[in-house]
Amino acid sequence: AAASLSFVFGFIGLMEWLIRTPSQVLRWAIEVSYFTYIAHLLIVYEASIWMVTQGWDQHVAVPAAAAFGLIVCVALYVIFVRYTPLNWLLAGYKKSWFGQPFRRNGWGYRAPEGE
C-alpha cells in the first residue's frame, strides 16, 4: 500500500511539474476521465477474460485489454454522454455543453444584433 501511494503521489507531482500551461487536449482528457473511471472496469475485465480464453498470453492480453477499454470508453463518452443531458450528471450543469437555454453550441442560439 505504501509503495502504491508513493507511486501515485510521485506521478501526480511529476505531472504537476511537467504540465505548466492548460491546453485543449488536457481539458478534454480531464472531461472524459470521470466517465472512463466509471465505465472502464467492466469493459477491461470482460476483454481480458475473452482474450485469455482465446489463448492470448496474459502479458499481451492485459495491456491490449486496457488499450481496448480506453478506446471503447472514449467512443461511448462521445456517442452517449458528451452531447446529451447525461453530461449534466457527470460534468455538472455549468460545465456541460448541453445547457438550457441553449448557449452558443448552435442549438437555438440567436446572436444579438451587431455581433
C-alpha positions as CSV (number, residue, x, y, z in Angstrom):
1,A,0.0,0.0,0.0
2,A,2.8,2.4,0.8
3,A,4.6,1.7,-2.4
4,S,1.3,2.3,-4.4
5,L,0.6,5.6,-2.6
6,S,4.2,6.7,-3.2
7,F,3.9,5.9,-6.9
8,V,0.6,7.7,-7.3
9,F,1.8,10.8,-5.4
10,G,5.1,10.8,-7.3
11,F,3.2,10.5,-10.6
12,I,1.0,13.4,-9.6
13,G,4.0,15.5,-8.6
14,L,5.7,14.7,-11.9
15,M,2.7,15.8,-13.9
16,E,2.3,19.0,-11.9
17,W,6.0,19.7,-12.7
18,L,5.7,18.8,-16.5
19,I,2.4,20.4,-17.3
20,R,2.6,24.2,-16.7
21,T,0.0,25.6,-19.0
22,P,-3.5,24.5,-19.7
23,S,-4.4,23.2,-23.2
24,Q,-7.4,21.9,-25.1
25,V,-6.1,18.4,-25.0
26,L,-5.6,18.4,-21.3
27,R,-9.1,19.9,-20.7
28,W,-10.6,17.3,-22.9
29,A,-8.7,14.5,-21.1
30,I,-10.0,15.8,-17.8
31,E,-13.5,15.9,-19.1
32,V,-13.5,12.3,-20.4
33,S,-11.7,10.9,-17.4
34,Y,-14.6,10.7,-15.0
35,F,-16.8,8.6,-17.4
36,T,-13.7,6.4,-18.1
37,Y,-13.2,5.9,-14.4
38,I,-16.8,4.8,-14.0
39,A,-17.1,2.6,-17.1
40,H,-13.6,1.1,-17.8
41,L,-13.5,-1.8,-15.3
42,L,-16.3,-3.9,-16.7
43,I,-15.0,-3.4,-20.3
44,V,-11.4,-4.2,-19.4
45,Y,-12.3,-7.2,-17.3
46,E,-14.5,-8.7,-20.0
47,A,-12.0,-8.0,-22.7
48,S,-9.2,-9.6,-20.6
49,I,-11.2,-12.7,-19.9
50,W,-12.1,-13.1,-23.6
51,M,-8.5,-12.6,-24.7
52,V,-7.1,-15.1,-22.2
53,T,-9.8,-17.7,-23.0
54,Q,-8.9,-17.3,-26.7
55,G,-5.3,-18.3,-26.0
56,W,-3.6,-14.9,-25.7
57,D,-0.7,-14.7,-23.4
58,Q,-1.6,-12.8,-20.2
59,H,1.4,-10.4,-20.7
60,V,-0.2,-9.3,-24.0
61,A,-3.9,-9.6,-23.1
62,V,-3.8,-7.2,-20.1
63,P,-2.2,-4.2,-21.9
64,A,-4.3,-4.9,-25.0
65,A,-7.5,-5.0,-22.9
66,A,-6.5,-1.8,-21.2
67,A,-6.0,0.0,-24.5
68,F,-9.2,-1.5,-25.9
69,G,-11.1,-0.4,-22.8
70,L,-9.8,3.2,-23.1
71,I,-10.8,3.4,-26.8
72,V,-14.2,2.0,-26.1
73,C,-14.8,4.3,-23.1
74,V,-13.8,7.4,-25.2
75,A,-16.1,6.3,-28.0
76,L,-19.0,5.6,-25.6
77,Y,-18.4,9.0,-24.0
78,V,-18.6,10.9,-27.3
79,I,-21.6,9.0,-28.5
80,F,-23.8,8.7,-25.4
81,V,-22.6,11.4,-23.0
82,R,-20.8,14.4,-24.4
83,Y,-23.6,15.9,-26.4
84,T,-26.5,14.7,-24.2
85,P,-28.1,15.6,-20.9
86,L,-26.1,12.8,-19.3
87,N,-23.2,15.3,-19.4
88,W,-25.1,17.3,-16.8
89,L,-24.8,14.4,-14.4
90,L,-21.1,13.9,-15.0
91,A,-19.7,17.4,-15.6
92,G,-22.3,19.5,-13.8
93,Y,-24.7,21.9,-15.3
94,K,-22.4,24.9,-15.6
95,K,-19.6,22.9,-17.4
96,S,-21.9,20.9,-19.6
97,W,-22.1,21.6,-23.3
98,F,-25.8,20.7,-23.4
99,G,-27.3,23.6,-21.5
100,Q,-30.8,25.2,-21.1
101,P,-31.5,27.6,-22.5
102,F,-29.2,26.5,-25.3
103,R,-26.0,28.6,-25.4
104,R,-23.6,29.2,-28.3
105,N,-23.5,25.5,-29.0
106,G,-25.5,26.1,-32.2
107,W,-28.9,24.9,-30.9
108,G,-31.5,27.7,-30.9
109,Y,-28.9,30.4,-30.3
110,R,-29.5,33.8,-31.9
111,A,-26.7,36.3,-31.9
112,P,-27.5,39.7,-30.6
113,E,-27.8,42.5,-33.1
114,G,-24.4,43.8,-34.2
115,E,-22.5,40.6,-33.3
